[in-house]
Amino acid sequence: MLLGLIAWSHAAPLYVQASTLALRDGSRAEAAVVGWLRVNTAVEVLEEKDDRVRVRVGGRPEGHPVEGWVLGSYLDPQRLTVARAQDEGSRAGTAGDQDGAQAWAERWLALDPTSRHAAAAVRTLAEARGDRATFARLADETVRIAACDGQRVELIASMAADGSITDAHTWDGRRSTLVQLSGEPWVEIRGGQPVPVEGSPFVRPFATDAWNEHDASPWTPGTCEGICEDQKKIVLGPCEVAGTLYVTGTPRAAGIQPGATPSPTASTVTGFVGGDATWSADVQIGARSVLLANGPQQGGMLVSGGASTWVPLTSFHYEDDGPPHRPWVPNALTVGDQRLVVVARQDGGHHGGWVVVVVEPELVRVETIGTWGTGC
């Protein structure tokens, strides 16, 4: 029963109660899914038809609305809380309703994607019910990585459970890839801690030109002027602070706070950066330190302790490039036994992509994700 959802929408927004709710391009059950709405996404109801309602997603600017059809039974005037999801799941389990118990456990996990307890509850119930799809999804420990460049969150790479990095910056040309990304449980890294992203700010990811892009916005692709190539990058949606790191929620993720870092002498990296270096300490990881160095010619990151590793983050500076750009201060996050660090890279005074570093006790993996085309 919809119970007059349109009347509710005039008084206040309604909120998605499912862990993810399909947003379709029509009112029929078989209509194409154009995106996924995450739990507690605010929507405005525009139209009702049988058990479906047409909604407008909240939090979007007037010139870039997102609308579609959803099941009205999964909307409610109240936000869902972890406490309610736990209570409802407990009641369903006591009543012998395993389907309901798992559905509420999945809502709990959607509200807190880094909760080990929620993941364990979903895993146990899925295994008991023979739900192989959900069990396999939880067993997949791949972490997707994105970062804020300007005012847009761009997909960068993915990290497997063994710490290996795969470049995910280039769009594969499939619309289904963009739709899948809209339903991922993204978390924002604040001060080294994972904070779940509320609502569905990434409900409409899009592909756009990887370089030479003009007139772009956080909500729409731009146009390519000059040398244009087939390569497209993926933009998830808007962001506020350049350099902010986003990862898909995983029970393996636990924050790491900045720690005390030794102050190396300038001579340690003079050969790399071309003179006296300024340092920005990031984190102490066991016997290792991750530091950011900026010099008059080049900037980079030094992973010291044991066998030190130098990771260049800028190309050499030339006079016609203007003042050298400084890389972002690294973002760090503990994921299982690996420490993930993402830093912006500069090429010729322009943003040239990212460097993804995975620091382990005995190993440092480095993957450079470039955004420049091959035509220049």
C-alpha positions as CSV (number, residue, x, y, z in Angstrom):
1,M,0.0,0.0,0.0
2,L,1.4,3.4,-0.9
3,L,-0.8,5.2,1.5
4,G,-0.7,8.6,-0.3
5,L,3.0,9.0,-0.8
6,I,2.4,12.1,-3.0
7,A,0.7,13.8,0.0
8,W,3.8,12.9,2.1
9,S,6.1,14.4,-0.5
10,H,4.5,17.8,-0.2
11,A,5.3,17.9,3.5
12,A,8.8,16.3,3.6
13,P,11.0,14.1,1.6
14,L,10.7,10.3,1.8
15,Y,13.7,8.1,2.4
16,V,14.8,4.8,0.8
17,Q,14.5,1.9,3.3
18,A,16.2,-0.8,1.2
19,S,20.0,-1.4,1.2
20,T,19.8,-0.5,-2.5
21,L,16.7,0.3,-4.5
22,A,16.5,0.0,-8.3
23,L,15.8,3.2,-10.2
24,R,14.1,2.3,-13.5
25,D,13.3,4.3,-16.6
26,G,9.6,3.2,-16.6
27,S,6.8,1.9,-14.3
28,R,7.0,-1.6,-15.5
29,A,8.8,-4.2,-13.5
30,E,11.0,-5.1,-16.5
31,A,11.9,-1.5,-17.3
32,A,15.7,-0.9,-17.5
33,V,17.6,0.0,-14.3
34,V,19.3,3.4,-14.8
35,G,20.8,3.6,-11.3
36,W,20.7,2.4,-7.8
37,L,19.5,4.4,-4.8
38,R,21.4,3.7,-1.5
39,V,19.6,3.5,1.9
40,N,18.4,6.8,3.3
41,T,18.5,8.6,0.0
42,A,16.0,11.4,0.1
43,V,13.4,11.5,-2.8
44,E,10.4,13.6,-3.8
45,V,7.4,11.6,-5.2
46,L,6.1,13.0,-8.4
47,E,3.6,10.3,-9.6
48,E,2.0,7.0,-8.5
49,K,1.1,4.0,-10.7
50,D,0.1,0.8,-9.0
51,D,2.9,-0.2,-6.7
52,R,5.5,2.0,-8.4
53,V,6.2,5.7,-7.9
54,R,8.1,8.2,-10.0
55,V,10.6,10.1,-7.9
56,R,13.1,12.9,-8.1
57,V,16.4,12.3,-6.2
58,G,17.2,14.9,-3.6
59,G,20.4,16.8,-3.3
60,R,20.8,17.5,-7.0
61,P,21.0,21.0,-8.5
62,E,17.9,22.3,-10.4
63,G,19.6,22.0,-13.8
64,H,20.7,18.4,-13.3
65,P,17.8,16.4,-11.9
66,V,17.7,12.6,-11.7
67,E,14.2,11.0,-11.9
68,G,13.0,7.4,-12.3
69,W,10.6,4.8,-11.0
70,V,10.9,2.8,-7.8
71,L,8.8,0.5,-5.6
72,G,6.8,2.7,-3.3
73,S,6.8,0.1,-0.4
74,Y,10.5,0.9,0.2
75,L,10.0,4.6,1.0
76,D,9.3,6.0,4.4
77,P,9.1,9.5,5.9
78,Q,11.7,8.5,8.6
79,R,15.4,7.8,8.0
80,L,16.5,4.2,8.8
81,T,18.9,3.8,11.7
82,V,21.3,1.1,12.6
83,A,19.4,0.4,15.8
84,R,16.2,-0.1,14.0
85,A,17.8,-2.4,11.4
86,Q,19.3,-4.5,14.2
87,D,16.0,-4.7,16.2
88,E,13.9,-5.6,13.1
89,G,16.5,-8.2,12.1
90,S,16.4,-9.7,15.6
91,R,12.6,-9.9,15.5
92,A,12.6,-11.6,12.1
93,G,15.2,-14.1,13.2
94,T,13.3,-14.9,16.4
95,A,10.2,-15.5,14.3
96,G,12.1,-17.9,12.0
97,D,12.0,-15.5,9.1
98,Q,15.5,-15.9,7.7
99,D,14.7,-14.0,4.5
100,G,13.6,-11.0,6.6
101,A,16.5,-11.3,9.0
102,Q,19.0,-11.2,6.1
103,A,17.3,-8.3,4.4
104,W,17.6,-6.3,7.7
105,A,21.2,-7.3,8.2
106,E,21.9,-6.1,4.6
107,R,20.3,-2.7,5.5
108,W,22.6,-2.6,8.6
109,L,25.6,-3.2,6.5
110,A,24.5,-0.6,3.9
111,L,24.3,2.0,6.7
112,D,27.8,1.0,8.0
113,P,29.8,-0.7,5.2
114,T,32.9,-1.0,7.3
115,S,31.1,-2.9,10.2
116,R,32.6,-6.3,10.7
117,H,29.6,-7.4,12.8
118,A,27.1,-6.5,10.1
119,A,29.1,-8.3,7.4
120,A,29.4,-11.4,9.7
121,A,25.6,-11.3,10.2
122,V,24.9,-11.1,6.5
123,R,27.4,-13.8,5.7
124,T,26.0,-16.2,8.3
125,L,22.4,-15.7,7.1
126,A,23.3,-16.0,3.4
127,E,25.2,-19.2,4.1
128,A,22.3,-20.7,6.0
129,R,19.9,-19.8,3.3
130,G,22.1,-21.0,0.5
131,D,22.3,-17.5,-1.0
132,R,25.5,-18.0,-3.0
133,A,25.3,-14.7,-4.8
134,T,25.4,-12.6,-1.6
135,F,28.0,-14.9,0.0
136,A,30.3,-14.5,-3.0
137,R,29.8,-10.7,-3.0
138,L,31.0,-10.5,0.6
139,A,33.9,-12.8,-0.2
140,D,35.1,-10.4,-2.9
141,E,37.6,-8.2,-1.1
142,T,38.3,-6.0,-4.1
143,V,38.4,-2.3,-3.1
144,R,37.5,0.4,-5.7
145,I,39.4,3.6,-5.3
146,A,38.3,7.1,-6.3
147,A,39.5,10.7,-5.6
148,C,38.2,14.2,-5.8
149,D,39.9,16.2,-8.5
150,G,38.6,19.8,-8.5
151,Q,34.9,19.3,-7.8
152,R,34.5,15.9,-9.3
153,V,35.1,12.4,-7.9
154,E,37.0,10.3,-10.5
155,L,37.4,6.5,-10.4
156,I,41.1,5.6,-10.3
157,A,41.8,2.0,-9.6
158,S,40.9,-1.2,-7.7
159,M,43.0,-3.1,-5.2
160,A,42.7,-6.8,-4.8
161,A,43.0,-8.7,-1.5
162,D,46.7,-9.4,-2.2
163,G,47.4,-5.7,-2.6
164,S,47.8,-5.7,-6.4
165,I,46.5,-2.6,-8.1
166,T,44.5,-2.5,-11.4
167,D,43.9,0.7,-13.4
168,A,40.2,1.4,-13.5
169,H,40.4,4.9,-14.7
170,T,39.4,4.2,-18.3
171,W,35.8,3.4,-19.1
172,D,35.2,0.0,-20.7
173,G,32.3,1.4,-22.8
174,R,29.6,-0.6,-21.0
175,R,26.6,1.3,-19.6
176,S,26.2,-1.5,-17.0
177,T,29.6,-0.5,-15.5
178,L,28.3,2.9,-14.7
179,V,25.0,1.6,-13.3
180,Q,26.9,-0.9,-11.0
181,L,29.1,1.9,-9.6
182,S,26.0,3.9,-8.6
183,G,25.1,1.1,-6.1
184,E,28.5,0.7,-4.5
185,P,28.8,1.4,-0.7
186,W,31.2,4.3,-1.0
187,V,33.0,5.7,2.1
188,E,34.9,8.9,2.3
189,I,38.3,9.1,4.1
190,R,38.3,11.9,6.6
191,G,41.5,12.2,8.8
192,G,42.4,8.6,7.9
193,Q,39.0,7.3,9.0
194,P,36.3,5.8,6.7
195,V,33.0,7.7,6.9
196,P,30.0,6.2,5.0
197,V,28.8,8.4,2.2
198,E,25.2,9.3,2.9
199,G,22.4,9.0,0.3
200,S,23.2,8.6,-3.4
201,P,25.5,11.5,-4.5
202,F,26.9,9.1,-7.1
203,V,23.5,7.9,-8.5
204,R,24.4,9.0,-12.1
205,P,28.1,8.2,-12.9
206,F,29.1,9.2,-16.4
207,A,32.0,8.9,-18.8
208,T,33.8,11.8,-20.3
209,D,37.0,12.7,-22.2
210,A,40.1,11.7,-20.3
211,W,41.9,14.9,-21.4
212,N,41.4,18.1,-23.3
213,E,38.0,18.3,-21.7
214,H,36.2,21.7,-21.6
215,D,33.0,23.1,-20.0
216,A,32.7,20.1,-17.6
217,S,30.7,20.0,-14.5
218,P,30.4,17.6,-11.5
219,W,27.1,16.4,-13.0
220,T,27.7,16.3,-16.7
221,P,30.5,15.4,-19.1
222,G,32.4,18.2,-21.0
223,T,33.4,18.4,-24.6
224,C,36.8,17.7,-26.1
225,E,38.6,20.4,-28.1
226,G,41.9,20.0,-29.9
227,I,43.3,16.5,-30.0
228,C,40.5,14.0,-29.0
229,E,40.8,10.3,-28.5
230,D,38.5,7.4,-27.8
231,Q,39.6,7.1,-24.2
232,K,37.0,8.0,-21.6
233,K,37.4,8.4,-17.9
234,I,34.6,7.8,-15.3
235,V,33.3,10.5,-13.1
236,L,31.2,9.4,-10.1
237,G,29.7,12.8,-9.1
238,P,30.4,15.9,-7.1
239,C,32.8,16.6,-4.2
240,E,34.1,19.5,-2.3
241,V,37.7,19.1,-1.2
242,A,40.4,18.2,-3.8
243,G,42.4,15.2,-2.9
244,T,39.6,13.6,-0.8
245,L,39.9,9.8,-1.1
246,Y,36.9,7.5,-1.6
247,V,36.8,3.7,-1.4
248,T,34.1,1.1,-1.6
249,G,33.0,0.0,1.8
250,T,34.6,-3.2,3.0
251,P,34.8,-4.9,6.4
252,R,38.6,-5.0,5.8
253,A,38.8,-1.2,6.0
254,A,39.9,0.4,9.3
255,G,41.3,3.9,9.7
256,I,44.9,4.8,10.4
257,Q,45.6,7.9,12.3
258,P,48.7,10.1,11.4
259,G,51.6,9.2,13.6
260,A,55.0,10.5,14.6
261,T,57.3,10.6,11.6
262,P,61.1,11.2,11.7
263,S,62.5,14.3,10.0
264,P,65.0,13.2,7.4
265,T,67.8,15.6,6.3
266,A,67.5,17.4,3.0
267,S,70.5,15.6,1.7
268,T,68.4,12.3,1.7
269,V,66.4,13.4,-1.3
270,T,68.4,16.3,-2.8
271,G,69.3,14.2,-5.8
272,F,65.6,13.5,-6.5
273,V,64.0,16.9,-6.0
274,G,66.8,19.2,-7.2
275,G,67.7,21.1,-4.0
276,D,66.4,21.6,-0.5
277,A,63.1,19.9,0.1
278,T,60.1,20.8,2.2
279,W,58.4,17.9,4.0
280,S,54.9,17.0,4.9
281,A,54.7,14.1,7.3
282,D,51.9,11.6,6.7
283,V,51.9,8.3,8.7
284,Q,54.1,5.9,10.5
285,I,53.4,2.4,9.4
286,G,55.3,-0.1,11.6
287,A,58.9,0.5,10.8
288,R,58.1,2.5,7.7
289,S,57.3,6.2,7.2
290,V,55.5,7.7,4.3
291,L,56.5,11.3,3.6
292,L,55.8,13.9,0.9
293,A,58.7,15.9,-0.5
294,N,58.6,19.1,-2.6
295,G,61.7,20.6,-4.2
296,P,62.4,23.3,-6.8
297,Q,62.5,20.8,-9.7
298,Q,60.5,17.8,-8.6
299,G,58.1,16.5,-6.0
300,G,57.7,12.9,-4.7
301,M,57.0,10.6,-1.9
302,L,59.6,8.7,0.1
303,V,58.6,5.4,1.7
304,S,61.4,4.8,4.2
305,G,62.3,2.1,6.6
306,G,64.0,-1.1,5.5
307,A,64.6,-0.7,1.7
308,S,63.5,2.9,1.0
309,T,61.4,3.6,-2.1
310,W,61.2,6.9,-3.9
311,V,58.0,7.6,-5.8
312,P,58.1,10.6,-8.2
313,L,54.9,12.6,-8.2
314,T,55.8,15.5,-10.6
315,S,57.7,15.7,-13.8
316,F,60.8,17.9,-13.9
317,H,59.8,21.6,-13.9
318,Y,60.5,23.8,-16.9
319,E,60.5,27.6,-16.9
320,D,57.6,27.9,-19.4
321,D,55.4,25.8,-17.2
322,G,54.8,28.5,-14.7
323,P,55.2,27.9,-10.9
324,P,55.4,24.2,-10.1
325,H,52.2,22.6,-8.8
326,R,52.4,20.8,-5.5
327,P,51.0,17.3,-5.1
328,W,48.2,16.6,-2.6
329,V,49.2,15.6,0.8
330,P,48.8,11.8,0.7
331,N,45.6,10.1,1.8
332,A,46.2,6.9,3.8
333,L,43.9,4.1,4.8
334,T,44.5,0.7,6.3
335,V,42.9,-2.1,4.3
336,G,43.5,-5.5,5.9
337,D,47.3,-5.8,6.2
338,Q,48.0,-3.2,3.5
339,R,48.3,0.6,3.8
340,L,46.8,2.4,0.8
341,V,48.2,5.8,-0.1
342,V,46.9,7.9,-3.1
343,V,48.6,11.1,-4.2
344,A,48.0,13.3,-7.2
345,R,50.7,13.5,-9.9
346,Q,51.6,16.6,-11.9
347,D,53.1,16.6,-15.4
348,G,54.4,19.8,-16.9
349,G,52.5,22.0,-14.4
350,H,49.2,20.2,-15.0
351,H,47.2,17.4,-13.3
352,G,48.5,14.2,-14.9
353,G,46.8,11.5,-12.9
354,W,47.5,9.7,-9.6
355,V,50.0,7.5,-8.0
356,V,48.6,4.6,-6.0
357,V,50.9,3.1,-3.4
358,V,50.3,0.0,-1.3
359,V,52.7,-0.2,1.6
360,E,53.3,-3.6,3.3
361,P,55.9,-4.6,5.9
362,E,58.2,-6.1,3.3
363,L,56.9,-4.7,0.0
364,V,55.9,-1.4,-1.6
365,R,53.7,-1.6,-4.7
366,V,53.4,1.4,-7.0
367,E,50.9,2.0,-9.8
368,T,50.8,5.2,-11.8
369,I,47.4,6.1,-13.2
370,G,47.8,8.6,-16.0
371,T,45.2,10.9,-17.5
372,W,47.1,12.2,-20.5
373,G,46.3,10.9,-23.9
374,T,48.9,9.8,-26.5
375,G,48.2,12.5,-29.1
376,C,50.4,15.3,-27.8
